[in-house]
Amino acid sequence: MSWFRGFEAILTREAPLACRTTFGIGGAAEALLEPRDAQEFAEAWGAARASGRPALLLGGGSNLLVADAGVRAVVVTTTRLSGAPERRGSRIVAPAGLPLRALARYALDCGLSGLEPLVGIPGTVGGAVRMNAGGRHGTIGRCVERLWCVAEDGGLVERPGAEVRWGYRETSLREPVAAVELKLTPETPEAVRERTRAILREKAQAQPLGKRSAGCFFRNSAPEPAWRLIADAGLRGHRVGGAAVSEKHANFLINLGRATAADVLSLSGAVRARVRDRWGIVLEHEVHCWPQTGN
Ligand SMILES: Cc1cc2nc3c(=O)[nH]c(=O)nc-3n(C[C@H](O)[C@H](O)[C@H](O)COP(=O)(O)OP(=O)(O)OC[C@H]3O[C@@H](n4cnc5c(N)ncnc54)[C@H](O)[C@@H]3O)c2cc1C
């Protein structure tokens, strides 16, 4: 692995990934790089790209299913890019690896509104931006004023948020995000706290937050939400091996304890087949799979 000369301090070979995902499933990465600041992040990404292996980015692993055999790839993770967020008037600048819950908490303490829809969503700021995370109360994309991304030449480039296409759990971003500036609205901390609590209550009632999952497994692309299509097809509680369709929210596939990625993929295949046969609708994965499954 001579291509890692100079990166030995942040390199782990055959790094287990299960412990780095909320599913708690999957094999190892051939190599894992954990940069400690934005400049090292850009350099590590450059080295990963030059390695001849596929280069993959990992945030909090909360929207990810890793294959049981792992990935023959160089994974660069942002988990150490998690310094303190910085307030600039009604804006907050946050590093990509900051946990989303820490960002939402900071905004609340500052009395800045806009990030309440993100409460209860695990993962990192970078992953949330890449996925345009959020829900029916709003998404992170509408708050993003500026981003600092890793450019093709391995440097850091500043981009206006307005340049990015913010779609439903999808963006036009393909480059690594190192940091982001969010434009928020000043309010009292009490008002932000009140809204935050209401959204958290709503989520705790609807979602199996204590179970191992990657959130909603399928995209909501039909007029009916995916959970309803799955529930009305009689699949609540349906199991394959150690994986099951949540009884509480039918679009959550959960790891009952010892599920393998093969169990989850076989369960997702069974769900897709039943929904297609019953409703004529083909569900697509919202969760990203490593390696890609071509779903
Ligand atoms: C219990 C539970 C509830 C959830 N609820 C919601 C919800 O309400 N709404 C919602 O939108 N999501 C939800 N999710 C899904 C998930 O938390 C979000 O998609 C989250 O934003 C993913 O962030 P992450 O850091 O974990 O990304 P990862 O899972 O690590 O990565 C996801 C994708 O983003 C890429 N990526 C990661 N970091 C970067 C970066 N710095 N730059 C560029 N690309 C990057 C990865 O390569 C990958 O393609 C839920 C998940 C769980 C487990």
The ligand as an ORCA input file, in Angstrom:
! r2SCAN-3c Opt
* xyz 0 1
  C     -33.282      5.961     13.409
  C     -33.016      6.733     12.142
  C     -33.869      7.776     11.783
  C     -33.640      8.495     10.603
  N     -34.498      9.497     10.287
  C     -34.256     10.258      9.182
  C     -35.132     11.341      8.846
  O     -36.102     11.639      9.542
  N     -34.835     12.068      7.728
  C     -33.732     11.795      6.936
  O     -33.502     12.494      5.956
  N     -32.910     10.746      7.236
  C     -33.143      9.993      8.327
  N     -32.303      8.935      8.624
  C     -31.211      8.572      7.685
  C     -29.836      9.212      7.997
  O     -29.712      9.492      9.367
  C     -29.599     10.504      7.205
  O     -29.631     10.255      5.806
  C     -28.253     11.135      7.572
  O     -28.223     12.452      7.097
  C     -27.035     10.377      7.018
  O     -25.859     10.992      7.557
  P     -24.547     10.145      7.845
  O     -23.499     11.077      8.301
  O     -24.862      9.015      8.757
  O     -24.210      9.645      6.382
  P     -23.651      8.181      5.928
  O     -24.717      7.158      6.196
  O     -22.310      7.955      6.488
  O     -23.542      8.422      4.374
  C     -24.684      8.629      3.576
  C     -24.216      9.095      2.184
  O     -23.623     10.384      2.298
  C     -22.261     10.356      1.826
  N     -21.486     11.251      2.694
  C     -21.228     11.112      4.030
  N     -20.487     12.141      4.476
  C     -20.264     12.955      3.403
  C     -19.553     14.178      3.212
  N     -18.897     14.795      4.207
  N     -19.546     14.726      1.983
  C     -20.200     14.151      0.939
  N     -20.867     12.989      1.051
  C     -20.914     12.399      2.275
  C     -21.836      8.892      1.922
  O     -20.803      8.577      1.013
  C     -23.143      8.186      1.595
  O     -23.324      8.139      0.198
  C     -32.522      8.176      9.786
  C     -31.664      7.135     10.156
  C     -31.891      6.420     11.329
  C     -30.951      5.314     11.711
*
